[in-house]
Amino acid sequence: MNQNDSNRQLQVLTVCGVGMGSSLILRMNAEKALSTLGVSAKVEHTDMSSARSMRADVVIAQGMHADDLAGVAPVVLSISNFMDVDGLRRQLDEALRAQGWLGDE
């Protein structure tokens, strides 16, 4: 996604080791955080292996997996507390602004 794609829906992956419990919780919290930011996004949860072959604008993963996902997306966020929606919102806000995907309207 680039600045000219500001109306396009953001593609977000939430990732855990096997793509089950923690990535699903993270997906729900990412949807809440993105909604608070007013960002239109398609959020999918998946496992490490699948994530490497998927296209995304943002990958959100547990810290232990984030380094392995570098290069999968322009933005890879490392999360330590899956339940901290406000913390995730702050991380997303900073990262999306740095990419020029979120501005002051």
N, C-alpha and C positions, 0 to 999 in steps of 0.2 A: 504494500500500500504506500502511496506517496501523497504529498500534499494535495495534488489534483484529484485524489480519490476520496475527498472528505465526506462525500455522501454515500460511499460504499460501506457495506457492513464489514466490520472488523472480524477477522477469523482468529479465534482464540482456542488454544488447546490447554487443558489442564491434565497434568501427567503424574502418574505414580508408577511404582514398579510393575504392577500387574493390571492396572487400569480398572480397579474395582472401587473399593470403599473410599479411600482418601481422595482420589481424583474426582469422584462423584460429589463429595462434600465440597471440594475446592471449586468444582464447576458451579454449584449452586451459589456459593459465596462470591465467585467472580461475577456471576450474572447480577447479583445484588449490587456489588461495587460498581460495575459498569453502568447499571441503570441509574445509580446515584449521580454518576458523572455525565449522564445523558448520552452515552455512547451506544450506538446500535452495534450489536455483536452477535455472532453465532458462536456459542461456546460448546465445545465437545470435550468429553473426558476420554482418556485413552491410556495405554501402557507405553513404556519406554520404547519398545521395538517398533510399534506402529507409529509413534510420534516421529521417529526419524524419517519416515517415508511420506509424511503428510505435509501439506502446505499450510502455513499459518502466518499471521502477522505478529501474534504474541503467544508465547509458551509460558505457562505458569507451572512450576514444579517444586517439589520438596528440594531443599538445599542439596541433599546428597545426589540428586539427579540433574540439577541445573547445569553443572559443568559439562556433563555428557551430552546435553542438548544444545550447546553453543553452536550457532550456525543454522539451526533448524528454522529459526525465525529472526527477524530484525530485533525483536525484543524477547529476552528470556529472563523471567523474574524468578528469583529464589525465594521460597516461602518457608518460614519456620513455624508459624502458627496458623493452621488452616482455618481456625475459627475466628480470627481477627479480621472481620470484614472491613473495618475502618482502616486498619493497617494496609490491607490489600488495596483499598481504594486510593490511599496516599501513594503507594508504589505505582499503581497504574496511572494515576494522574501525572506523576513525575515522568514516567517513561513515555507516555503518549505525548506529552508536551515536548519532550526532548526530540521526538520523531517528527514533530509538527502536525500530529494527528489530532491534537486537542488544543484548541485555542480559546481565547477570551472572546466570547460572543457578546 
